[in-house]
Amino acid sequence: MITRAYKKNMVIVSDIESDTVEEAYLFIREDAPSPDESTLVKEAGRIIRACGGAGKARSSLPVALLWFLSGMSVAAAFASVIYFFIL
């Protein structure tokens, strides 16, 4: 279902097949021809699919673990250099 908003160049699309998005607000260019309803629904769906995991919490544990292990290896290498050459 498409609802025309207060401005003629804004359209609210409610027929989106998405688990996370209920409505999409599309702003149409003033110089563009008036698109039909199916084109607007397809475009809203394309934009939502392009955003992918918008709104989902992404786990950053693997990246944090990688940084932790690289920091530990640099610290171990530095400690080895100090131990073998200075002491």
MMTF fields as JSON, N, C-alpha, C and O atoms, coordinates in Angstrom:
{
  "mmtfVersion": "1.0.0",
  "mmtfProducer": "UNKNOWN",
  "numBonds": 347,
  "numAtoms": 348,
  "numGroups": 87,
  "numChains": 1,
  "numModels": 1,
  "chainsPerModel": [1],
  "groupsPerChain": [87],
  "chainIdList": ["A"],
  "bondAtomList": [4, 2, 8, 6, 12, 10, 16, 14, 20, 18, 24, 22, 28, 26, 32, 30, 36, 34, 40, 38, 44, 42, 48, 46, 52, 50, 56, 54, 60, 58, 64, 62, 68, 66, 72, 70, 76, 74, 80, 78, 84, 82, 88, 86, 92, 90, 96, 94, 100, 98, 104, 102, 108, 106, 112, 110, 116, 114, 120, 118, 124, 122, 128, 126, 132, 130, 136, 134, 140, 138, 144, 142, 148, 146, 152, 150, 156, 154, 160, 158, 164, 162, 168, 166, 172, 170, 176, 174, 180, 178, 184, 182, 188, 186, 192, 190, 196, 194, 200, 198, 204, 202, 208, 206, 212, 210, 216, 214, 220, 218, 224, 222, 228, 226, 232, 230, 236, 234, 240, 238, 244, 242, 248, 246, 252, 250, 256, 254, 260, 258, 264, 262, 268, 266, 272, 270, 276, 274, 280, 278, 284, 282, 288, 286, 292, 290, 296, 294, 300, 298, 304, 302, 308, 306, 312, 310, 316, 314, 320, 318, 324, 322, 328, 326, 332, 330, 336, 334, 340, 338, 344, 342],
  "bondOrderList": [1, 1, 1, 1, 1, 1, 1, 1, 1, 1, 1, 1, 1, 1, 1, 1, 1, 1, 1, 1, 1, 1, 1, 1, 1, 1, 1, 1, 1, 1, 1, 1, 1, 1, 1, 1, 1, 1, 1, 1, 1, 1, 1, 1, 1, 1, 1, 1, 1, 1, 1, 1, 1, 1, 1, 1, 1, 1, 1, 1, 1, 1, 1, 1, 1, 1, 1, 1, 1, 1, 1, 1, 1, 1, 1, 1, 1, 1, 1, 1, 1, 1, 1, 1, 1, 1],
  "groupList": [{"groupName": "MET", "atomNameList": ["N", "CA", "C", "O"], "elementList": ["N", "C", "C", "O"], "formalChargeList": [0, 0, 0, 0], "bondAtomList": [1, 0, 2, 1, 3, 2], "bondOrderList": [1, 1, 2], "singleLetterCode": "M", "chemCompType": "L-PEPTIDE LINKING"}, {"groupName": "ILE", "atomNameList": ["N", "CA", "C", "O"], "elementList": ["N", "C", "C", "O"], "formalChargeList": [0, 0, 0, 0], "bondAtomList": [1, 0, 2, 1, 3, 2], "bondOrderList": [1, 1, 2], "singleLetterCode": "I", "chemCompType": "L-PEPTIDE LINKING"}, {"groupName": "THR", "atomNameList": ["N", "CA", "C", "O"], "elementList": ["N", "C", "C", "O"], "formalChargeList": [0, 0, 0, 0], "bondAtomList": [1, 0, 2, 1, 3, 2], "bondOrderList": [1, 1, 2], "singleLetterCode": "T", "chemCompType": "L-PEPTIDE LINKING"}, {"groupName": "ARG", "atomNameList": ["N", "CA", "C", "O"], "elementList": ["N", "C", "C", "O"], "formalChargeList": [0, 0, 0, 0], "bondAtomList": [1, 0, 2, 1, 3, 2], "bondOrderList": [1, 1, 2], "singleLetterCode": "R", "chemCompType": "L-PEPTIDE LINKING"}, {"groupName": "ALA", "atomNameList": ["N", "CA", "C", "O"], "elementList": ["N", "C", "C", "O"], "formalChargeList": [0, 0, 0, 0], "bondAtomList": [1, 0, 2, 1, 3, 2], "bondOrderList": [1, 1, 2], "singleLetterCode": "A", "chemCompType": "L-PEPTIDE LINKING"}, {"groupName": "TYR", "atomNameList": ["N", "CA", "C", "O"], "elementList": ["N", "C", "C", "O"], "formalChargeList": [0, 0, 0, 0], "bondAtomList": [1, 0, 2, 1, 3, 2], "bondOrderList": [1, 1, 2], "singleLetterCode": "Y", "chemCompType": "L-PEPTIDE LINKING"}, {"groupName": "LYS", "atomNameList": ["N", "CA", "C", "O"], "elementList": ["N", "C", "C", "O"], "formalChargeList": [0, 0, 0, 0], "bondAtomList": [1, 0, 2, 1, 3, 2], "bondOrderList": [1, 1, 2], "singleLetterCode": "K", "chemCompType": "L-PEPTIDE LINKING"}, {"groupName": "ASN", "atomNameList": ["N", "CA", "C", "O"], "elementList": ["N", "C", "C", "O"], "formalChargeList": [0, 0, 0, 0], "bondAtomList": [1, 0, 2, 1, 3, 2], "bondOrderList": [1, 1, 2], "singleLetterCode": "N", "chemCompType": "L-PEPTIDE LINKING"}, {"groupName": "VAL", "atomNameList": ["N", "CA", "C", "O"], "elementList": ["N", "C", "C", "O"], "formalChargeList": [0, 0, 0, 0], "bondAtomList": [1, 0, 2, 1, 3, 2], "bondOrderList": [1, 1, 2], "singleLetterCode": "V", "chemCompType": "L-PEPTIDE LINKING"}, {"groupName": "SER", "atomNameList": ["N", "CA", "C", "O"], "elementList": ["N", "C", "C", "O"], "formalChargeList": [0, 0, 0, 0], "bondAtomList": [1, 0, 2, 1, 3, 2], "bondOrderList": [1, 1, 2], "singleLetterCode": "S", "chemCompType": "L-PEPTIDE LINKING"}, {"groupName": "ASP", "atomNameList": ["N", "CA", "C", "O"], "elementList": ["N", "C", "C", "O"], "formalChargeList": [0, 0, 0, 0], "bondAtomList": [1, 0, 2, 1, 3, 2], "bondOrderList": [1, 1, 2], "singleLetterCode": "D", "chemCompType": "L-PEPTIDE LINKING"}, {"groupName": "GLU", "atomNameList": ["N", "CA", "C", "O"], "elementList": ["N", "C", "C", "O"], "formalChargeList": [0, 0, 0, 0], "bondAtomList": [1, 0, 2, 1, 3, 2], "bondOrderList": [1, 1, 2], "singleLetterCode": "E", "chemCompType": "L-PEPTIDE LINKING"}, {"groupName": "LEU", "atomNameList": ["N", "CA", "C", "O"], "elementList": ["N", "C", "C", "O"], "formalChargeList": [0, 0, 0, 0], "bondAtomList": [1, 0, 2, 1, 3, 2], "bondOrderList": [1, 1, 2], "singleLetterCode": "L", "chemCompType": "L-PEPTIDE LINKING"}, {"groupName": "PHE", "atomNameList": ["N", "CA", "C", "O"], "elementList": ["N", "C", "C", "O"], "formalChargeList": [0, 0, 0, 0], "bondAtomList": [1, 0, 2, 1, 3, 2], "bondOrderList": [1, 1, 2], "singleLetterCode": "F", "chemCompType": "L-PEPTIDE LINKING"}, {"groupName": "PRO", "atomNameList": ["N", "CA", "C", "O"], "elementList": ["N", "C", "C", "O"], "formalChargeList": [0, 0, 0, 0], "bondAtomList": [1, 0, 2, 1, 3, 2], "bondOrderList": [1, 1, 2], "singleLetterCode": "P", "chemCompType": "L-PEPTIDE LINKING"}, {"groupName": "GLY", "atomNameList": ["N", "CA", "C", "O"], "elementList": ["N", "C", "C", "O"], "formalChargeList": [0, 0, 0, 0], "bondAtomList": [1, 0, 2, 1, 3, 2], "bondOrderList": [1, 1, 2], "singleLetterCode": "G", "chemCompType": "PEPTIDE LINKING"}, {"groupName": "CYS", "atomNameList": ["N", "CA", "C", "O"], "elementList": ["N", "C", "C", "O"], "formalChargeList": [0, 0, 0, 0], "bondAtomList": [1, 0, 2, 1, 3, 2], "bondOrderList": [1, 1, 2], "singleLetterCode": "C", "chemCompType": "L-PEPTIDE LINKING"}, {"groupName": "TRP", "atomNameList": ["N", "CA", "C", "O"], "elementList": ["N", "C", "C", "O"], "formalChargeList": [0, 0, 0, 0], "bondAtomList": [1, 0, 2, 1, 3, 2], "bondOrderList": [1, 1, 2], "singleLetterCode": "W", "chemCompType": "L-PEPTIDE LINKING"}],
  "groupTypeList": [0, 1, 2, 3, 4, 5, 6, 6, 7, 0, 8, 1, 8, 9, 10, 1, 11, 9, 10, 2, 8, 11, 11, 4, 5, 12, 13, 1, 3, 11, 10, 4, 14, 9, 14, 10, 11, 9, 2, 12, 8, 6, 11, 4, 15, 3, 1, 1, 3, 4, 16, 15, 15, 4, 15, 6, 4, 3, 9, 9, 12, 14, 8, 4, 12, 12, 17, 13, 12, 9, 15, 0, 9, 8, 4, 4, 4, 13, 4, 9, 8, 1, 5, 13, 13, 1, 12],
  "groupIdList": [1, 2, 3, 4, 5, 6, 7, 8, 9, 10, 11, 12, 13, 14, 15, 16, 17, 18, 19, 20, 21, 22, 23, 24, 25, 26, 27, 28, 29, 30, 31, 32, 33, 34, 35, 36, 37, 38, 39, 40, 41, 42, 43, 44, 45, 46, 47, 48, 49, 50, 51, 52, 53, 54, 55, 56, 57, 58, 59, 60, 61, 62, 63, 64, 65, 66, 67, 68, 69, 70, 71, 72, 73, 74, 75, 76, 77, 78, 79, 80, 81, 82, 83, 84, 85, 86, 87],
  "secStructList": [7, 3, 3, 3, 7, 1, 1, 6, 6, 3, 3, 3, 3, 7, 7, 7, 7, 7, 1, 1, 7, 1, 7, 3, 3, 3, 3, 7, 7, 6, 6, 1, 7, 7, 7, 7, 2, 2, 2, 2, 2, 2, 2, 2, 2, 2, 2, 2, 2, 2, 2, 7, 1, 6, 6, 1, 7, 7, 7, 7, 2, 2, 2, 2, 2, 2, 2, 2, 2, 2, 2, 2, 2, 2, 2, 2, 2, 2, 2, 2, 2, 2, 2, 2, 2, 6, 7],
  "xCoordList": [0.846, 0.0, 0.882, 1.835, 0.573, 1.359, 0.497, -0.637, 1.043, 0.343, 1.128, 2.327, 0.489, 1.149, 1.183, 0.177, 2.312, 2.468, 2.148, 1.588, 2.503, 2.154, 2.81, 2.198, 4.028, 4.704, 4.465, 4.317, 4.427, 4.156, 5.347, 5.184, 6.538, 7.7, 8.105, 9.187, 7.261, 7.536, 6.447, 5.259, 6.868, 5.935, 6.239, 7.406, 5.213, 5.369, 4.955, 3.819, 5.883, 5.615, 5.436, 6.33, 4.274, 3.976, 3.989, 3.963, 4.029, 3.974, 5.356, 5.67, 6.176, 7.547, 7.633, 7.177, 8.219, 8.395, 9.698, 10.72, 9.647, 10.83, 10.428, 9.336, 11.321, 11.059, 11.382, 10.871, 12.215, 12.671, 12.115, 12.071, 11.69, 11.234, 9.731, 9.215, 9.039, 7.584, 7.158, 6.255, 7.799, 7.486, 8.767, 9.802, 8.68, 9.811, 9.335, 8.257, 10.133, 9.82, 10.744, 11.962, 10.162, 10.942, 10.686, 9.545, 11.746, 11.637, 11.912, 12.993, 10.939, 11.016, 11.525, 11.118, 12.411, 12.921, 11.781, 10.865, 11.86, 10.81, 10.837, 9.795, 12.019, 12.108, 11.855, 11.853, 11.642, 11.404, 9.925, 9.054, 9.652, 8.25, 7.624, 8.333, 6.342, 5.644, 5.693, 5.105, 6.39, 6.489, 5.2, 4.418, 4.993, 3.801, 4.071, 5.202, 3.042, 3.109, 4.063, 4.816, 4.057, 4.93, 6.4, 7.255, 6.692, 8.075, 8.568, 9.709, 7.716, 8.109, 8.323, 9.26, 7.47, 7.625, 8.907, 9.624, 9.202, 10.437, 11.667, 12.644, 11.619, 12.76, 12.972, 14.111, 11.9, 12.027, 12.609, 13.463, 12.157, 12.709, 14.172, 14.947, 14.564, 15.968, 16.848, 17.94, 16.374, 17.156, 17.313, 18.391, 16.253, 16.326, 17.255, 18.015, 17.208, 18.126, 19.566, 20.472, 19.793, 21.153, 21.727, 22.935, 20.852, 21.316, 21.652, 22.389, 21.135, 21.486, 21.089, 19.903, 22.069, 21.814, 21.557, 21.951, 20.919, 20.659, 19.775, 18.743, 20.167, 19.382, 19.759, 19.289, 20.574, 20.977, 22.302, 23.201, 22.402, 23.651, 24.661, 24.418, 25.783, 26.797, 27.83, 28.276, 28.199, 29.17, 30.56, 30.998, 31.252, 32.6, 33.65, 34.805, 33.282, 34.217, 35.373, 36.511, 35.172, 36.322, 37.339, 38.543, 36.879, 37.801, 38.562, 39.768, 37.854, 38.512, 39.532, 40.611, 39.185, 40.102, 41.351, 42.457, 41.179, 42.321, 43.246, 44.465, 42.683, 43.513, 44.209, 45.363, 43.514, 44.113, 45.3, 46.363, 45.12, 46.2, 47.377, 48.527, 47.116, 48.233, 48.985, 50.21, 48.26, 48.929, 49.753, 50.856, 49.225, 49.971, 51.238, 52.278, 51.166, 52.36, 53.418, 54.61, 53.013, 53.978, 54.611, 55.816, 53.81, 54.346, 55.292, 56.319, 54.965, 55.837, 57.152, 58.216, 57.078, 58.309, 59.178, 60.395, 58.587, 59.33, 59.963, 61.108, 59.213, 59.752, 60.893, 61.86, 60.799, 61.885, 63.144, 64.244, 62.996, 64.159, 64.812, 66.037, 64.046, 64.606, 65.282, 66.372, 64.678, 65.239, 66.556, 67.525, 66.594, 67.798, 68.943, 70.099, 68.675, 69.756, 70.165, 71.311, 69.292, 69.631, 70.039, 70.992, 69.328, 69.634, 70.659, 71.036],
  "yCoordList": [-1.177, 0.0, 1.228, 1.317, 2.158, 3.372, 4.548, 4.708, 5.347, 6.521, 7.753, 7.843, 8.667, 9.92, 10.807, 10.954, 11.383, 12.205, 13.663, 13.977, 14.536, 15.942, 16.61, 17.44, 16.252, 16.798, 15.86, 14.652, 16.406, 15.549, 14.678, 13.715, 14.985, 14.2, 13.176, 12.596, 12.947, 11.931, 10.87, 11.186, 9.595, 8.48, 7.52, 7.237, 7.017, 6.022, 4.674, 4.502, 3.719, 2.384, 1.434, 1.296, 0.781, -0.12, -1.591, -2.448, -1.911, -3.304, -3.897, -4.392, -3.858, -4.336, -5.73, -5.968, -6.641, -8.01, -8.091, -8.538, -7.653, -7.639, -7.985, -7.639, -8.673, -9.016, -7.868, -7.829, -6.942, -5.888, -4.514, -3.646, -4.295, -2.978, -3.009, -3.87, -2.068, -2.004, -1.049, -1.361, 0.106, 1.102, 1.694, 1.704, 2.188, 2.88, 4.243, 4.368, 5.242, 6.595, 6.918, 6.985, 7.116, 7.409, 8.852, 9.312, 9.551, 10.915, 10.877, 10.481, 11.286, 11.25, 12.6, 13.65, 12.556, 13.799, 14.552, 13.954, 15.855, 16.663, 16.6, 16.737, 16.393, 16.349, 14.949, 14.766, 13.96, 12.586, 12.397, 13.017, 11.529, 11.236, 10.458, 9.78, 10.546, 9.889, 8.366, 7.846, 7.647, 6.19, 5.502, 6.049, 4.292, 3.543, 2.812, 2.789, 2.229, 1.618, 0.432, 0.298, -0.422, -1.602, -1.207, -1.854, -0.151, 0.316, 0.816, 0.553, 1.534, 2.04, 0.908, 0.961, -0.11, -1.247, -2.009, -2.418, -2.205, -2.893, -2.101, -2.674, -0.783, 0.057, 0.052, -0.013, 0.118, 0.066, -1.277, -1.32, -2.365, -3.683, -3.797, -4.416, -3.197, -3.235, -2.48, -2.934, -1.335, -0.536, -1.275, -1.263, -1.912, -2.644, -3.847, -4.127, -4.567, -5.703, -5.237, -5.931, -4.057, -3.527, -3.17, -3.26, -2.764, -2.428, -3.679, -3.603, -4.811, -6.08, -6.181, -6.266, -6.172, -6.427, -5.173, -5.092, -4.215, -2.991, -3.28, -3.938, -2.801, -2.987, -4.219, -4.375, -5.077, -6.275, -6.01, -5.373, -6.5, -6.358, -7.372, -8.578, -6.872, -7.74, -8.043, -7.146, -9.277, -9.677, -9.229, -9.515, -8.527, -8.062, -8.903, -8.487, -10.06, -10.908, -11.38, -11.31, -11.859, -12.306, -11.198, -11.452, -9.986, -8.886, -8.526, -8.28, -8.496, -8.189, -9.275, -8.977, -10.507, -11.605, -11.516, -11.78, -11.148, -10.988, -9.88, -10.054, -8.753, -7.664, -8.05, -7.684, -8.782, -9.219, -10.141, -9.97, -11.119, -12.066, -11.383, -11.721, -10.441, -9.74, -8.875, -8.777, -8.244, -7.461, -8.337, -7.962, -9.505, -10.437, -10.936, -11.078, -11.203, -11.693, -10.595, -10.887, -9.345, -8.243, -8.055, -7.829, -8.148, -8.008, -9.158, -8.942, -10.373, -11.517, -11.378, -11.707, -10.892, -10.688, -9.613, -9.775, -8.544, -7.479, -7.971, -7.64, -8.759, -9.309, -10.277, -10.322, -11.055, -11.982, -11.229, -11.624, -10.147, -9.339, -8.754, -8.789, -8.236, -7.681, -8.774, -8.556, -9.916, -11.001, -11.513, -11.685, -11.757, -12.352, -11.371, -11.765, -10.107, -9.184, -8.296, -7.851, -8.036, -7.146, -7.922, -7.545, -8.996, -9.724, -10.767, -11.481],
  "zCoordList": [0.0, 0.0, 0.0, 0.774, -0.852, -0.96, -0.527, -0.978, 0.335, 0.84, 0.429, 0.695, -0.194, -0.545, 0.686, 1.381, 0.95, 2.161, 1.851, 0.8, 2.762, 2.648, 1.451, 0.78, 1.193, 0.024, -1.143, -0.956, -2.33, -3.475, -3.846, -4.596, -3.346, -3.716, -2.644, -2.734, -1.643, -0.635, -0.687, -0.759, -0.648, -0.724, 0.416, 0.688, 1.083, 2.144, 1.571, 1.129, 1.58, 1.046, 2.228, 3.063, 2.291, 3.408, 3.016, 3.898, 1.743, 1.278, 1.089, 0.006, 2.102, 1.984, 2.583, 3.701, 1.83, 2.316, 3.094, 2.576, 4.345, 5.183, 6.606, 7.058, 7.305, 8.7, 9.645, 10.764, 9.216, 10.104, 9.775, 10.648, 8.543, 8.126, 7.904, 7.191, 8.519, 8.393, 7.284, 6.509, 7.204, 6.193, 5.646, 6.313, 4.419, 3.81, 3.336, 2.756, 3.582, 3.145, 1.978, 2.141, 0.814, -0.385, -0.8, -0.814, -1.131, -1.634, -3.126, -3.563, -3.888, -5.348, -5.836, -5.339, -6.804, -7.381, -8.059, -8.624, -7.989, -8.586, -10.103, -10.745, -10.691, -12.148, -12.706, -13.923, -11.838, -12.283, -12.627, -12.018, -13.615, -13.901, -12.744, -12.0, -12.592, -11.488, -11.678, -12.626, -10.783, -10.929, -10.496, -9.719, -11.013, -10.607, -9.292, -8.805, -8.736, -7.408, -7.364, -6.399, -8.364, -8.351, -8.432, -7.826, -9.176, -9.27, -7.921, -7.542, -7.19, -5.879, -4.879, -4.082, -4.909, -3.995, -4.307, -3.393, -5.608, -5.995, -5.569, -5.088, -5.747, -5.371, -3.859, -3.395, -3.095, -1.637, -1.197, -0.311, -1.806, -1.489, -1.848, -1.119, -2.982, -3.407, -2.418, -2.079, -1.961, -1.012, 0.306, 0.9, 0.763, 2.032, 1.915, 2.842, 0.785, 0.59, 0.498, 0.959, -0.097, -0.214, 1.154, 1.372, 2.069, 3.424, 4.218, 5.201, 3.818, 4.434, 5.876, 6.192, 6.764, 8.172, 8.97, 10.133, 8.387, 9.127, 10.322, 10.191, 11.468, 12.67, 13.474, 14.601, 12.944, 13.669, 14.376, 13.826, 15.579, 16.323, 15.799, 15.825, 15.33, 14.776, 15.847, 16.561, 15.952, 16.959, 16.533, 15.418, 17.422, 17.11, 17.825, 17.917, 18.328, 19.055, 18.182, 18.647, 16.945, 16.155, 15.884, 15.908, 15.628, 15.371, 16.644, 16.605, 17.77, 19.036, 19.4, 19.912, 19.136, 19.416, 18.543, 19.013, 17.288, 16.384, 16.885, 16.9, 17.291, 17.801, 19.102, 19.324, 19.952, 21.208, 20.949, 21.545, 20.061, 19.766, 19.083, 19.363, 18.203, 17.564, 18.572, 18.51, 19.504, 20.551, 21.468, 21.866, 21.807, 22.661, 21.963, 22.607, 20.665, 19.965, 19.853, 19.948, 19.654, 19.611, 20.986, 21.091, 22.028, 23.391, 23.723, 24.367, 23.294, 23.553, 22.787, 23.311, 21.549, 20.776, 21.43, 21.512, 21.883, 22.545, 23.85, 24.155, 24.61, 25.861, 25.584, 26.345, 24.505, 24.143, 23.766, 24.154, 23.012, 22.622, 23.869, 23.994, 24.761, 26.005, 26.82, 27.349, 26.93, 27.75, 27.19, 27.93, 25.874, 25.285, 25.098, 25.252, 24.773, 24.459, 25.625, 25.677, 26.529, 27.621, 28.869, 29.55, 29.168, 30.383, 30.149, 31.078]
}
